[in-house]
């Protein structure tokens, strides 16, 4: 296998990200749910169920990628994701949405971790692993630009009907399949094949969440930060509803937020180099918590500017913290460890998401924002304490 074939993996991974994240329904998803009789409580139930499915499948799919290949894992994920979106496009009830989310979650599990590991191993084989933060930032940027443009297109399609974007979305997911087939698997070190698969998975989980203190607390902290930025996704549209935002502006608003992620992700490696590891770690959860506080405190259109602070964290979090974790683990377990990180994040969201929905339904949306600020600040300080205690708030070469 020559270098050009491996080099092509990079732009193909960008293209896969662009197709996967061209989410046409996202700017009006809550309105779509409402049209089909779902409350905000139900919305968080759907997302919590999605997270539970990922919790069950995330680590086994990561181990599958480490043993049988990242490309094979991503191919299975693309097929399952296509099936899920086809079902979604024809769903009309809570039960049908849950069924669709099951396939989408499985598809996401087989791709997440595998794509990041494939990128890192490709760069490793090309002797360019020091560029991972920059390349990972570009991947996040591509997905965010794609989701931003999808917001503009999807918002327009939604004026035809709220279901129209889903038919186009299902078609795009099918296009991902041949692109994945064209990827090339980089040569890499293989792990110990004498152990049973489940024993090996348990051993890697123990390594990531117990034996290696650096990996453990980086995973917990990254998962908490990721949960804070994932939760906001499901609060943007309810917030726009409370301030009587025109439907025609939902798409442009969503696009603007996604474009901001793209910009921040592109600059992530420079921001991290400027701040250093210590300030990078300290600032992420602090910015997120403070933004939730101010949005909840001032329930008016201009307070929505604080959304950009959380989306700044959303853009920087993945490229920077995944790089910290990648530096600590060997190639033969990299996808599994990254899947463990995703697993922990999904467990956190499964707990936090429904609680936020309950607070919003029984009190107010502003109270839900203040609730988010409190829990992310508290657990953020707790995580930072353990990072400090284990001497992990230090700069690295």
Number of C-alpha atoms within 10 A of each C-alpha: 9 7 11 9 14 20 16 14 22 20 11 17 20 20 19 23 21 23 23 22 23 25 26 29 27 26 29 21 18 21 20 18 19 14 13 13 12 19 16 20 18 17 21 23 19 21 21 22 18 24 26 19 20 26 23 15 19 31 27 20 29 29 29 20 28 26 19 11 17 30 22 19 26 28 21 19 27 28 19 23 30 24 18 24 25 21 21 23 18 14 17 16 13 17 11 14 21 20 18 23 24 22 24 26 26 26 27 24 30 32 27 23 31 29 22 24 26 27 23 27 23 25 21 18 15 15 10 12 19 13 15 23 26 20 22 26 27 22 28 29 29 27 25 28 24 24 32 30 22 29 28 21 20 30 28 21 20 23 13 11 12 19 19 17 24 24 17 19 24 21 14 19 24 20 16 24 19 12 17 23 12 13 21 18 17 23 12 14 11 13 14 10 9 7 11 9 14 11 10 17 21 13 13 20 19 13 16 26 20 13 13 13 17 18 23 22 22 24 26 21 27 26 25 22 27 24 23 29 22 18 18 19 16 20 18 18 20 16 20 18 14 13 12 11 14 9 17 13 15 23 25 21 20 23 26 20 22 26 23 21 30 29 20 25 33 24 20 27 23 14 15 19 13 11 14 15 19 16 14 20 24 16 12 23 30 18 17 28 25 20 25 26 22 19 24 23 14 12 16 14 14 9 14 19 13 18 19 17 20 27 25 23 24 27 26 28 26 22 27 25 21 21 21 18 21 20 13 13 17 14 20 19 23 27 32 28 30 25 29 28 28 26 23 23 24 27 18 19 25 21 12 20 25 20 17 24 23 17 18 20 15 11 11 13 22 21 19 23 26 20 21 27 23 16 14 22 21 13 15 21 16 13 20 19 13 16 23 14 10 12 11 19 19 12 12 9 3
